[in-house]
Amino acid sequence: MLRSASPTFVRFTAVLLFLAACCCSAASAAGAKQVILISVDGMTPAEYEEADAHGLKIPNLRALMSTGCASPGVLSVFPASTYPSHTAMITGQPPAVHGVISNTPMDPFNLEFGGWYYYTEKIKTPTLWQALHTAHLKTAAVSWPVTVGADVDFLLPEYRPVRTEEDIALMRVLSTPGLFREMQAVNTTDRPMSDEWRTDAVIAILRTREPALLALHLSDLDEAQHKYGPHTPESHAELERIDAQIGKIRSFVEQSGHAGQTAWLIVSDHGFLRVEKQFHPLIALREASLITTDKSGRITGWKIYQRNLTGSVFFEAKDPNDRDSIEKATKILKEMAADPANGIAHLYTPEELKTMGADPQAFLAADPVKGFGFGNNLSGPAVTPSMNVGAHGYNPQLPEMHASFLLSGAGVSKCNALDGVTVEDIGPTAAALLGVTIPNAKGRDARQLANH
């Protein structure tokens, strides 16, 4: 004989069903158990939007496009450079908020010997890694910028180029204990951290650690475009190699049985422009005694100096209250901008920089005309041939500076285009796919921007 359920049992059952529904709803909203985030440094949208016109053979990127969504152009940050942009991705914030306002710190005396913003302690806002850690989800990062010391479970950070045994020893220390040495056994080349080495490390980490998020930074395309320029045979050949590397990762995911649970975010940090000339503003600042040097040309003192991002340049005062030096430098820079021979397209006021979320310490910034960049020379001709053929770091509004974004896999519906995406949307999208949010992020889940 069946008895009627007690009121307490009915209430308890209802609570369980409600919680189960919430869990199912959250899983549905998230849509993925694993997110693979791959940054192809410097990849422009034209390379996948116009692959046939460029004669590009990129079957893996095109396969991801065919089942998901692609952006015709992602708005980067100002400056459109690697470290500010990658940090914007994983914080959902612009440089003025997250704190990594350029690739390199202000270092007029070269005390850091060309050091970059390698250390995660420079980031002032919550990160994707921290959000996932709070949700008890495992993370992995391979050569992602600004990750030395990051809260990542399986970390091979980006640091200076690995050229010597000392560099290798240092990478063993900076990485998750034992992980770098283990990956050296996976790929035995004597030059670790190449894109090929990183790809093999990613597959090994996916196989043995199964992180919920794996973030990979591939940099060889950026290097090729600096050397040969954008949309050249050499740069296209490099992208085809990277496509094959992405294909190796896709093949592993298929073989592992996790393809149906994996979301893919293939992104970039900035675009590229050809550059022929460099203008050197520091020469005029030194001649005005705002910078002093010794007989060998080394800086001995400074009142005004620049953060040079190749494309753009930001001017800061050693003492922000030194109005005389700031006004003197501003007058000089305006006079230089008035001469077309110097290739200065626009000077930005602090108010404009604030609106763009750029360097909050700069009292002035400059963008060059196309074909020009800025250099650091302290003497000699004010305009010289460029050392590189390709450059970035310009205003992100320039179409050539637009970054890339392909979104595919679990939790992603096919769409015609992702419109209005910014690099600040990338981390929040990865987080949302895993049912997590990055605290205080400005960026959005890019799936909301899909044009169906």
FIKEZA-115318 format. One record per residue (C-alpha): residue number from 0; residue in one letter; chain; x, y, z. Coordinates in steps of 0.05 Angstrom, whole numbers, padded with zeros to 5 digits. Each point is the difference from the previous one (the first is absolute). Layout:
# FIKEZA-115318
(NUM; a; A; (X; Y; Z)),
...
//
This chain:
# FIKEZA-115318
(0; m; A; (00000; 00000; 00000)),
(1; l; A; (00028; 00068; -00020)),
(2; r; A; (00001; 00056; 00049)),
(3; s; A; (-00007; 00074; -00018)),
(4; a; A; (00065; 00039; 00002)),
(5; s; A; (00009; 00044; 00060)),
(6; p; A; (00000; 00077; -00010)),
(7; t; A; (00073; 00002; 00021)),
(8; f; A; (00020; -00052; -00051)),
(9; v; A; (-00038; 00037; -00055)),
(10; r; A; (00035; 00065; 00017)),
(11; f; A; (00068; -00035; 00002)),
(12; t; A; (-00013; -00032; -00068)),
(13; a; A; (-00021; 00067; -00029)),
(14; v; A; (00064; 00032; 00024)),
(15; l; A; (00041; -00056; -00031)),
(16; l; A; (-00036; 00007; -00067)),
(17; f; A; (00010; 00076; 00002)),
(18; l; A; (00074; -00007; 00013)),
(19; a; A; (00006; -00052; -00055)),
(20; a; A; (-00036; 00047; -00048)),
(21; c; A; (00047; 00057; 00020)),
(22; c; A; (00060; -00045; -00013)),
(23; c; A; (-00027; -00022; -00067)),
(24; s; A; (-00016; 00072; -00018)),
(25; a; A; (00070; 00023; 00018)),
(26; a; A; (00031; -00057; -00040)),
(27; s; A; (-00044; 00018; -00059)),
(28; a; A; (00019; 00073; 00004)),
(29; a; A; (00073; -00018; 00005)),
(30; g; A; (-00001; -00053; -00054)),
(31; a; A; (00072; -00026; 00006)),
(32; k; A; (00041; -00042; 00048)),
(33; q; A; (00065; 00022; -00033)),
(34; v; A; (00020; 00065; -00034)),
(35; i; A; (00062; 00005; -00044)),
(36; l; A; (00021; 00073; -00010)),
(37; i; A; (00054; 00009; -00053)),
(38; s; A; (00030; 00068; -00015)),
(39; v; A; (00033; 00005; -00068)),
(40; d; A; (00041; 00063; 00011)),
(41; g; A; (-00011; 00051; -00055)),
(42; m; A; (-00051; -00039; -00041)),
(43; t; A; (-00044; 00048; -00039)),
(44; p; A; (-00074; -00015; -00016)),
(45; a; A; (00016; 00006; -00074)),
(46; e; A; (00040; -00064; 00004)),
(47; y; A; (-00061; -00043; 00015)),
(48; e; A; (-00054; 00046; -00030)),
(49; e; A; (00038; 00003; -00067)),
(50; a; A; (00040; -00065; 00002)),
(51; d; A; (-00015; -00018; -00073)),
(52; a; A; (00020; 00069; -00025)),
(53; h; A; (00067; -00007; 00037)),
(54; g; A; (00010; -00072; -00023)),
(55; l; A; (00003; -00023; 00072)),
(56; k; A; (-00008; -00073; 00018)),
(57; i; A; (-00028; 00002; 00071)),
(58; p; A; (-00048; -00060; 00004)),
(59; n; A; (-00004; -00002; 00076)),
(60; l; A; (-00018; 00074; 00008)),
(61; r; A; (-00051; -00007; -00055)),
(62; a; A; (-00030; -00062; 00031)),
(63; l; A; (-00010; 00037; 00066)),
(64; m; A; (-00031; 00058; -00037)),
(65; s; A; (-00048; -00046; -00038)),
(66; t; A; (-00030; -00027; 00065)),
(67; g; A; (00003; 00063; 00042)),
(68; c; A; (00008; 00075; -00004)),
(69; a; A; (00053; 00047; -00025)),
(70; s; A; (00011; 00074; 00012)),
(71; p; A; (00015; 00044; -00060)),
(72; g; A; (00043; 00043; 00046)),
(73; v; A; (00011; 00004; 00075)),
(74; l; A; (00015; 00067; 00032)),
(75; s; A; (00066; -00005; 00038)),
(76; v; A; (00025; 00047; 00054)),
(77; f; A; (00043; 00063; -00006)),
(78; p; A; (00055; -00015; -00013)),
(79; a; A; (-00017; -00060; -00043)),
(80; s; A; (00059; -00040; 00027)),
(81; t; A; (00011; -00070; 00028)),
(82; y; A; (00004; 00008; 00075)),
(83; p; A; (-00054; 00053; 00011)),
(84; s; A; (-00046; -00039; -00046)),
(85; h; A; (00011; -00069; 00030)),
(86; t; A; (-00010; 00028; 00069)),
(87; a; A; (-00065; 00033; -00023)),
(88; m; A; (-00022; -00069; -00025)),
(89; i; A; (00007; -00035; 00067)),
(90; t; A; (-00025; 00057; 00043)),
(91; g; A; (-00055; 00029; -00043)),
(92; q; A; (00028; 00070; 00014)),
(93; p; A; (00039; 00053; -00040)),
(94; p; A; (00073; 00016; 00016)),
(95; a; A; (-00015; 00060; 00044)),
(96; v; A; (-00038; -00046; 00046)),
(97; h; A; (00039; -00066; -00003)),
(98; g; A; (00067; 00036; 00006)),
(99; v; A; (00041; -00029; -00057)),
(100; i; A; (00002; 00063; -00043)),
(101; s; A; (00055; -00021; -00048)),
(102; n; A; (00045; -00059; -00017)),
(103; t; A; (00057; 00028; 00041)),
(104; p; A; (00006; 00043; 00063)),
(105; m; A; (00027; 00071; -00001)),
(106; d; A; (00075; -00011; 00004)),
(107; p; A; (00042; 00059; -00027)),
(108; f; A; (00064; -00026; 00033)),
(109; n; A; (-00011; -00071; -00027)),
(110; l; A; (00007; -00028; 00070)),
(111; e; A; (-00046; -00059; -00019)),
(112; f; A; (00042; -00017; -00062)),
(113; g; A; (-00059; 00001; -00047)),
(114; g; A; (-00047; -00035; 00049)),
(115; w; A; (-00074; -00005; -00015)),
(116; y; A; (-00062; -00003; 00045)),
(117; y; A; (00011; -00074; 00013)),
(118; y; A; (-00028; -00003; 00071)),
(119; t; A; (-00073; -00011; 00017)),
(120; e; A; (00007; 00044; 00062)),
(121; k; A; (-00003; 00060; -00047)),
(122; i; A; (-00073; -00017; -00014)),
(123; k; A; (-00046; 00042; 00044)),
(124; t; A; (-00067; -00035; -00014)),
(125; p; A; (-00029; -00071; 00006)),
(126; t; A; (00021; -00048; -00054)),
(127; l; A; (-00032; -00058; -00036)),
(128; w; A; (00047; -00048; 00036)),
(129; q; A; (-00022; 00026; 00068)),
(130; a; A; (-00074; -00005; -00018)),
(131; l; A; (00008; -00072; -00021)),
(132; h; A; (00042; -00016; 00060)),
(133; t; A; (-00055; 00027; 00046)),
(134; a; A; (-00049; -00046; -00037)),
(135; h; A; (00048; -00059; 00013)),
(136; l; A; (00015; -00009; -00074)),
(137; k; A; (00070; -00018; -00024)),
(138; t; A; (00038; 00046; -00047)),
(139; a; A; (00061; -00005; -00044)),
(140; a; A; (00039; 00054; -00037)),
(141; v; A; (00057; -00009; -00050)),
(142; s; A; (00040; 00063; -00016)),
(143; w; A; (-00058; 00046; 00016)),
(144; p; A; (00027; 00071; 00012)),
(145; v; A; (00003; 00029; 00071)),
(146; t; A; (-00005; -00068; 00034)),
(147; v; A; (00064; -00006; 00041)),
(148; g; A; (-00028; -00015; 00069)),
(149; a; A; (-00072; -00007; -00025)),
(150; d; A; (-00053; -00040; 00036)),
(151; v; A; (00002; -00055; -00053)),
(152; d; A; (00001; -00074; 00018)),
(153; f; A; (00044; -00022; -00058)),
(154; l; A; (00044; 00058; -00022)),
(155; l; A; (00054; 00009; -00052)),
(156; p; A; (00005; 00076; 00002)),
(157; e; A; (00024; 00048; -00054)),
(158; y; A; (00068; 00029; 00019)),
(159; r; A; (00060; 00023; -00040)),
(160; p; A; (00020; -00041; -00061)),
(161; v; A; (00029; -00067; 00019)),
(162; r; A; (00069; -00001; -00032)),
(163; t; A; (00048; -00029; 00052)),
(164; e; A; (00005; -00053; 00053)),
(165; e; A; (-00009; 00055; 00052)),
(166; d; A; (-00066; 00020; -00033)),
(167; i; A; (-00022; -00072; 00003)),
(168; a; A; (00018; -00006; 00073)),
(169; l; A; (-00038; 00064; 00015)),
(170; m; A; (-00062; -00026; -00037)),
(171; r; A; (00001; -00062; 00043)),
(172; v; A; (-00004; 00044; 00061)),
(173; l; A; (-00053; 00047; -00026)),
(174; s; A; (-00046; -00056; -00024)),
(175; t; A; (-00043; -00046; 00041)),
(176; p; A; (00050; -00045; 00037)),
(177; g; A; (00023; -00057; -00045)),
(178; l; A; (-00043; 00020; -00060)),
(179; f; A; (00052; 00033; -00044)),
(180; r; A; (00049; -00058; 00009)),
(181; e; A; (-00057; -00048; -00016)),
(182; m; A; (-00017; 00038; -00064)),
(183; q; A; (00073; -00002; -00021)),
(184; a; A; (-00006; -00075; -00003)),
(185; v; A; (-00063; 00007; -00043)),
(186; n; A; (00037; 00044; -00051)),
(187; t; A; (00076; -00008; 00005)),
(188; t; A; (00021; 00061; -00041)),
(189; d; A; (00056; 00041; 00031)),
(190; r; A; (-00041; 00063; -00012)),
(191; p; A; (-00063; -00008; 00042)),
(192; m; A; (-00060; 00048; -00003)),
(193; s; A; (-00003; 00003; -00076)),
(194; d; A; (-00071; -00003; -00027)),
(195; e; A; (00010; -00074; -00018)),
(196; w; A; (00026; -00015; 00070)),
(197; r; A; (-00058; 00037; 00032)),
(198; t; A; (-00049; -00039; -00042)),
(199; d; A; (00029; -00067; 00022)),
(200; a; A; (-00001; 00024; 00072)),
(201; v; A; (-00074; 00019; -00006)),
(202; i; A; (-00018; -00069; -00025)),
(203; a; A; (00039; -00033; 00056)),
(204; i; A; (-00034; 00044; 00053)),
(205; l; A; (-00069; -00014; -00029)),
(206; r; A; (00016; -00074; 00001)),
(207; t; A; (00028; -00004; 00071)),
(208; r; A; (-00034; 00058; 00038)),
(209; e; A; (-00067; 00011; -00035)),
(210; p; A; (-00007; 00074; 00020)),
(211; a; A; (-00067; 00035; -00008)),
(212; l; A; (00036; 00058; -00034)),
(213; l; A; (00063; -00004; -00041)),
(214; a; A; (00029; 00066; -00027)),
(215; l; A; (00055; -00001; -00052)),
(216; h; A; (00038; 00058; -00031)),
(217; l; A; (00033; -00012; -00068)),
(218; s; A; (00048; 00056; -00021)),
(219; d; A; (00035; -00022; -00065)),
(220; l; A; (-00050; 00036; -00045)),
(221; d; A; (00013; 00065; 00036)),
(222; e; A; (00075; -00008; -00009)),
(223; a; A; (-00009; -00016; -00074)),
(224; q; A; (-00042; 00062; -00012)),
(225; h; A; (00050; 00045; 00035)),
(226; k; A; (00054; -00028; -00044)),
(227; y; A; (-00036; -00007; -00067)),
(228; g; A; (-00063; 00042; 00008)),
(229; p; A; (-00074; -00020; 00002)),
(230; h; A; (-00032; -00041; -00056)),
(231; t; A; (00066; -00022; -00030)),
(232; p; A; (00017; -00071; -00024)),
(233; e; A; (00046; -00010; 00060)),
(234; s; A; (-00054; 00022; 00050)),
(235; h; A; (-00053; -00042; -00034)),
(236; a; A; (00046; -00061; 00002)),
(237; e; A; (00008; 00011; 00075)),
(238; l; A; (-00075; 00004; 00010)),
(239; e; A; (-00008; -00065; -00039)),
(240; r; A; (00049; -00033; 00048)),
(241; i; A; (-00039; 00026; 00059)),
(242; d; A; (-00065; -00026; -00030)),
(243; a; A; (00033; -00069; -00003)),
(244; q; A; (00020; 00007; 00073)),
(245; i; A; (-00072; 00017; 00018)),
(246; g; A; (-00019; -00061; -00041)),
(247; k; A; (00044; -00044; 00044)),
(248; i; A; (-00036; 00025; 00062)),
(249; r; A; (-00068; -00011; -00033)),
(250; s; A; (00019; -00071; -00020)),
(251; f; A; (00020; -00016; 00071)),
(252; v; A; (-00066; 00028; 00027)),
(253; e; A; (-00038; -00042; -00050)),
(254; q; A; (00038; -00063; 00019)),
(255; s; A; (-00008; 00014; 00074)),
(256; g; A; (-00076; -00002; -00007)),
(257; h; A; (-00008; 00070; 00028)),
(258; a; A; (-00017; 00036; -00066)),
(259; g; A; (-00074; 00006; 00017)),
(260; q; A; (00017; 00033; 00067)),
(261; t; A; (00054; 00048; -00025)),
(262; a; A; (-00008; 00073; -00020)),
(263; w; A; (00052; 00034; -00043)),
(264; l; A; (00021; 00073; 00002)),
(265; i; A; (00051; 00018; -00052)),
(266; v; A; (00020; 00073; 00009)),
(267; s; A; (00053; 00051; -00012)),
(268; d; A; (00024; 00062; 00036)),
(269; h; A; (00009; 00050; -00057)),
(270; g; A; (00007; 00009; -00074)),
(271; f; A; (00060; 00024; -00041)),
(272; l; A; (00021; 00058; -00045)),
(273; r; A; (00059; 00006; -00046)),
(274; v; A; (00051; 00051; 00024)),
(275; e; A; (00056; 00034; -00038)),
(276; k; A; (00024; 00058; 00044)),
(277; q; A; (00011; 00017; 00073)),
(278; f; A; (-00004; 00068; 00033)),
(279; h; A; (00041; 00010; 00063)),
(280; p; A; (-00032; 00052; 00048)),
(281; l; A; (00053; -00010; 00054)),
(282; i; A; (00051; 00038; -00041)),
(283; a; A; (-00038; 00065; 00007)),
(284; l; A; (-00014; -00013; 00074)),
(285; r; A; (00075; -00011; 00012)),
(286; e; A; (00017; 00064; -00038)),
(287; a; A; (-00049; 00037; 00045)),
(288; s; A; (00036; -00028; 00062)),
(289; l; A; (-00061; -00041; 00021)),
(290; i; A; (00047; -00060; -00006)),
(291; t; A; (00074; 00002; 00016)),
(292; t; A; (00054; -00048; -00024)),
(293; d; A; (00075; -00011; 00012)),
(294; k; A; (00054; 00002; -00054)),
(295; s; A; (-00015; -00071; -00022)),
(296; g; A; (-00074; 00016; -00010)),
(297; r; A; (-00027; -00036; 00061)),
(298; i; A; (-00057; 00033; 00038)),
(299; t; A; (00022; 00032; 00065)),
(300; g; A; (-00066; 00035; 00018)),
(301; w; A; (-00069; 00013; -00027)),
(302; k; A; (-00061; 00043; 00012)),
(303; i; A; (-00041; -00025; -00059)),
(304; y; A; (00005; -00068; -00032)),
(305; q; A; (-00042; -00045; -00045)),
(306; r; A; (-00031; -00068; -00001)),
(307; n; A; (00012; -00023; -00071)),
(308; l; A; (-00048; -00051; -00028)),
(309; t; A; (00029; 00001; -00070)),
(310; g; A; (-00064; 00026; -00030)),
(311; s; A; (-00020; 00050; 00053)),
(312; v; A; (00038; 00037; 00054)),
(313; f; A; (-00021; 00024; 00070)),
(314; f; A; (00036; 00057; 00036)),
(315; e; A; (00006; 00001; 00076)),
(316; a; A; (00033; 00048; 00049)),
(317; k; A; (00046; -00026; 00055)),
(318; d; A; (-00036; 00048; 00046)),
(319; p; A; (-00073; 00006; -00019)),
(320; n; A; (-00002; 00068; 00035)),
(321; d; A; (00057; 00028; -00042)),
(322; r; A; (-00046; 00046; -00041)),
(323; d; A; (00058; 00039; -00031)),
(324; s; A; (00031; -00062; -00032)),
(325; i; A; (-00068; -00028; -00022)),
(326; e; A; (-00018; 00066; -00033)),
(327; k; A; (00068; 00006; -00033)),
(328; a; A; (-00004; -00071; -00027)),
(329; t; A; (-00072; 00010; -00023)),
(330; k; A; (00020; 00062; -00040)),
(331; i; A; (00058; -00037; -00032)),
(332; l; A; (-00043; -00060; -00019)),
(333; k; A; (-00054; 00044; -00030)),
(334; e; A; (00052; 00035; -00042)),
(335; m; A; (00027; -00067; -00024)),
(336; a; A; (-00070; -00024; -00015)),
(337; a; A; (-00012; 00061; -00044)),
(338; d; A; (00056; -00022; -00048)),
(339; p; A; (-00026; -00055; -00047)),
(340; a; A; (00071; -00026; -00009)),
(341; n; A; (-00003; -00028; 00071)),
(342; g; A; (-00059; -00045; -00015)),
(343; i; A; (-00043; 00017; 00061)),
(344; a; A; (-00074; -00012; -00013)),
(345; h; A; (-00030; 00020; 00067)),
(346; l; A; (00017; 00023; 00070)),
(347; y; A; (-00044; -00026; 00056)),
(348; t; A; (-00017; 00039; 00063)),
(349; p; A; (-00006; -00033; 00068)),
(350; e; A; (-00076; 00006; -00007)),
(351; e; A; (00001; -00039; -00065)),
(352; l; A; (00046; -00053; 00029)),
(353; k; A; (-00046; -00007; 00060)),
(354; t; A; (-00059; -00012; -00047)),
(355; m; A; (00040; -00054; -00036)),
(356; g; A; (00022; -00034; 00065)),
(357; a; A; (00074; 00013; -00017)),
(358; d; A; (00061; 00021; 00041)),
(359; p; A; (-00026; 00042; 00058)),
(360; q; A; (00070; 00027; 00014)),
(361; a; A; (00009; 00032; -00069)),
(362; f; A; (-00009; 00074; -00010)),
(363; l; A; (00001; -00009; -00076)),
(364; a; A; (00002; -00056; -00051)),
(365; a; A; (00012; -00002; -00074)),
(366; d; A; (-00022; -00045; -00057)),
(367; p; A; (00039; 00000; -00066)),
(368; v; A; (-00026; 00001; -00070)),
(369; k; A; (-00001; -00066; -00037)),
(370; g; A; (00070; -00020; -00021)),
(371; f; A; (00031; 00033; 00062)),
(372; g; A; (00017; -00024; 00069)),
(373; f; A; (00038; 00031; 00059)),
(374; g; A; (00071; -00016; 00022)),
(375; n; A; (00043; 00011; 00061)),
(376; n; A; (00063; 00033; -00029)),
(377; l; A; (00029; 00057; 00040)),
(378; s; A; (00044; 00028; -00055)),
(379; g; A; (00008; 00000; -00075)),
(380; p; A; (-00054; 00011; -00053)),
(381; a; A; (-00070; 00011; 00027)),
(382; v; A; (-00028; -00047; -00054)),
(383; t; A; (00033; -00066; -00017)),
(384; p; A; (-00018; -00063; -00038)),
(385; s; A; (-00040; -00048; 00043)),
(386; m; A; (00036; -00060; 00029)),
(387; n; A; (-00062; -00043; -00012)),
(388; v; A; (-00045; -00008; -00060)),
(389; g; A; (-00063; -00011; 00041)),
(390; a; A; (-00025; 00034; 00063)),
(391; h; A; (-00058; 00005; 00048)),
(392; g; A; (-00016; 00041; 00062)),
(393; y; A; (-00041; 00051; -00037)),
(394; n; A; (-00070; 00026; 00016)),
(395; p; A; (-00045; -00062; 00001)),
(396; q; A; (-00053; 00036; -00041)),
(397; l; A; (00043; -00008; -00062)),
(398; p; A; (-00029; -00059; -00040)),
(399; e; A; (00070; -00028; -00009)),
(400; m; A; (00007; -00004; 00076)),
(401; h; A; (-00063; -00041; 00010)),
(402; a; A; (00011; -00067; 00035)),
(403; s; A; (-00031; -00068; -00014)),
(404; f; A; (-00051; -00045; 00035)),
(405; l; A; (-00026; -00068; -00021)),
(406; l; A; (-00050; -00034; 00048)),
(407; s; A; (-00021; -00072; -00010)),
(408; g; A; (-00018; -00064; 00035)),
(409; a; A; (-00040; -00017; 00062)),
(410; g; A; (-00048; 00054; 00022)),
(411; v; A; (00007; 00038; -00066)),
(412; s; A; (-00054; 00006; -00053)),
(413; k; A; (00020; 00013; -00072)),
(414; c; A; (-00009; 00073; -00019)),
(415; n; A; (00013; 00047; -00058)),
(416; a; A; (00047; 00045; 00038)),
(417; l; A; (00022; 00025; 00068)),
(418; d; A; (-00012; 00075; -00004)),
(419; g; A; (00028; 00053; 00046)),
(420; v; A; (00048; -00046; 00038)),
(421; t; A; (00058; 00029; 00040)),
(422; v; A; (00060; -00036; 00029)),
(423; e; A; (-00030; 00013; 00069)),
(424; d; A; (-00056; -00049; -00019)),
(425; i; A; (00046; -00060; -00010)),
(426; g; A; (00013; -00019; 00073)),
(427; p; A; (-00072; 00011; 00021)),
(428; t; A; (-00022; -00045; -00058)),
(429; a; A; (00047; -00056; 00021)),
(430; a; A; (-00024; 00008; 00072)),
(431; a; A; (-00074; -00001; -00020)),
(432; l; A; (00010; -00064; -00041)),
(433; l; A; (00023; -00033; 00065)),
(434; g; A; (-00057; 00031; 00041)),
(435; v; A; (00045; 00052; 00035)),
(436; t; A; (00006; 00076; 00000)),
(437; i; A; (00061; 00044; 00008)),
(438; p; A; (-00014; 00050; 00056)),
(439; n; A; (-00012; 00071; -00024)),
(440; a; A; (00018; -00016; -00072)),
(441; k; A; (-00019; 00053; -00051)),
(442; g; A; (-00001; -00052; -00055)),
(443; r; A; (-00061; -00042; -00019)),
(444; d; A; (-00015; -00071; -00022)),
(445; a; A; (00011; 00008; -00075)),
(446; r; A; (-00055; -00050; -00015)),
(447; q; A; (-00048; 00056; 00016)),
(448; l; A; (00028; 00038; -00060)),
(449; a; A; (-00011; -00056; -00051)),
(450; n; A; (-00036; 00021; -00063)),
(451; h; A; (-00043; -00059; -00021)),
//
